[in-house]
């Protein structure tokens, strides 16, 4: 059950950060004025490349954060599994001292 909740938590944060990053990208809206058409034609092509560059950088940044989050989650999951396995082995290991004290075994 905890795996399902942690995966949904990771998905929520991924969606949250990706939607938040879209708000940070400037230049997606057309804000050029009609009076600057001569200058705007050269600036819009430069601005478009800059916008795509920002978008690609943010996309790969989010991808790296997501991959790092999955890596940390898998590492945490493996550590937790090893701890539970060690607890289980400790629970079922034979304790010779306890058997001798109780008189079950010589």
N, C-alpha and C positions, 0 to 999 in steps of 0.2 A: 504494500500500500504506500509506503514511503517513497518507493521508486517512482510511482505514478505521480505523486504530488511534487516530487523534486523535478521530474521532467516537465510537468506543466508549469512549474515556477521558472524553469530555464526558458521555456517557450514564451512565457509572458514577458520576461525581461528582454528577450531578443526582439520581440515585437515592439516593446516600449522604446528601446534604444533606437531601433530602425525608424520608427515613426518620429521620434524626437530629432534624429539626425536630418530627416527630410525638412524639418522646420528650420534647421540651421543653414541649409543650402540657400545661398542667395543667388539671384539671377534666374530662377525658374519662372518667375512671373515676368511678363513683358511690360516694363515700365518706361520704355523709350517714348519720348515725346514726338509729335508729328512735325514740329518745327525744325528738328535736327536730322532730317532725312539724309542729307549729304554726309554728315559725320557719322550718323548712326549706322549706315550700311557697313562701314569698315569696323566700327566698334562692336557691332552685334556679332560679327564673325569671330572677333577676338574674344568677346565675352562668352560666346557659346562654347568655345574650346576650353576656356577657363572653368566654365560651369561643369562641363563633362569631366574635366580633370579633378575638380573638387568632388564630384559625385563618385568617381572611381576610387579616389583616396578614401573617402568615407566608407564606401562599400567594402573595400579590402580591410579597413580598420575594424569595421563591425564583424566581418568574417573572421578576422584574427581573434577578436574578443570572444566570439561564439565558440571557435575551436578551442581556445584556452579554457573557457568555461566547461566545455565537455571533457577536456583532458583532466581538469581539476575534479570534476564530478566522478569520473571513472577512477581516479586515484583515491578519492575519499571512499568510494564504494568498495574498492579492493581492500583498503585498510580496515574498514568496518567488517568486511567478510572475514579477514584474517583474525581480527579480535574475537568475533563470534566463534570461529573455529577453535581458537585457543581456549576459550571459555568452555566449549563443549568437550574438548579433550581433557581439560582439568576436572570437569564434572565426572567423567567416566573413567579416569585413571585410577588404578588400584593403589590405595594408600596402605602400605604394609604396616606402618606405625600404628595406625588406627585399629587394624585387625589384631595386632599383638596386644594393644592396650585393652581391647574388649575381650580378649581371651579366645577369639575365634581361631586364631592361628598361632602356632608356637614360634 
